Amino acid sequence: MDTETNKQTMKGFFEAVNERRADDLPLFMAPDVIDHNQIIHGEPDEPGAAFDGLRQQLDAFDPLTVRVEELLAEDDRVVARVAQLGRHTGRHPRMPEPTGREFEVEAIWLFTLAEGKISQIRGVSDRLGLFIQLGWDWPEVG
């Protein structure tokens, strides 16, 4: 696939997330996609787990908006610099009880695409900012 096609795939992915169309995620993500970006400590880093991870994020944050600030593409990779905005209104198995508080944080995601679909996701996000804005304690890792 060419870089413009890959960027269009990413735009479609972000539209599906923003419109809460979890059932459309397979249009943009390979069935065995690997998400190396563990937003909340303890998420599985295994093929296909990204689908459940995204659904859980949508359950926990409503509204949730991922605003794309920049998209850069080269070969089979697309880098997205985004702003993530939302409100913690729902339950998630690895999050504190819903706080009802809003957040806005930046993130940079690197997507690898294969055969027109996202095959790998890596990212860096402002987790400290997320935790502070939502009033969460920093997790114990041990």
Secondary structure, 3 states (H helix, E strand, C coil): CCHHHHHHHHHHHHHHHHCCCHHHHHHCEEEEEEECCCCCCCCCCCCCHHHHHHHHHHHHEEEEEEEEEEEEEECCEEEEEEEEEEEECCCCCCCCCCCCCEEEEEEEEEEEEECCEEEEEEEEECHHHHHHHHCCCCCCCC
